[in-house]
Amino acid sequence: MKWARHPRTRFLLAFIAVVAAVALLVVRLSRVSRGRIKQPIDVVSPPTPTTSLEAPSPSQSAADTPAAVVESPSLSESPAPSESPIAGPIRGVSPSRAPTIIGVKPALIIPVAGVRPDQLRDTFDEARSEGRVHDAIDIPAPHGTPVLAAADGKIVKLFQSERGGATIYQISADQRFFYYYAHLDRYADGLAEGQMLKQGSTIAYVGDTGNAGPGNYHLHFSISLVVDPKRWWEGVNLNPYPLLKR
């Protein structure tokens, strides 16, 4: 083994070892590179932006779709034949300036004691101050004449109004209509909000409070269709005259 101790031999052996190590490293790097190239690459296309003018696809949920603005039909429009008569925000009304009731009409009595149907006058469309339309019926009667509940229902508000004076808001038993009594002289004893009324019971007395004018004793009586039972001051006015005249 003397030849292995020779300097040139040791140098040659070292050189061969280095070359072998480099070759082995190159082979390993080549294998790793080929393995990476063989792996598939998924190309994801960016989503195509949509504008607000495009209709949502059927797969979109209601939560992902902006809510549409639904416009209430004007009172001059007629409902489509396929629509329910209770369609829209107003229940049971046919469109017109003086809507008529679709379905069962309320069975009312004249809300002033002693007044006959032939004594009534239709004042629904009469003009009032500040460009207003009356939207009610005036029933003249002597001062202090009992005012009667026109139908069964609950008192939702006793209200002192600048125009109406002492007033009563009543909701019908089926919650379809509000009944409004105004220009009252005073309420019946014990009358209170939340009280259930029977048709014909005395609830107040005829007066001239509010803007009725001194000595102009009468009951201002109006009917409106209920939009929200809790919002007694809102609704679509109905003409009381045909309902009381019959």
ABEGO torsion letter per residue (X at the ends): XAAAABAAAAAAAAAAAAAAAAAAAAAAAAAAAAAAAABBBBBBBBBBBBBAABBBBAABBAAABBBBBBBBBBAABBBBAABBAABEABBGBBBBABBBBBEBBBBBBBABBGBBAAABBBAAABBBBGGBBAGBBBBBBBBGBBBBBABBEBBABBBBBAAAEBBBBBBBAAGABBBBBBGBABBBBGBBBGBBBBBGBBABBBBABEAAEBGBBBBBBBBBBBABAABAABEBBBBAAAAAAX
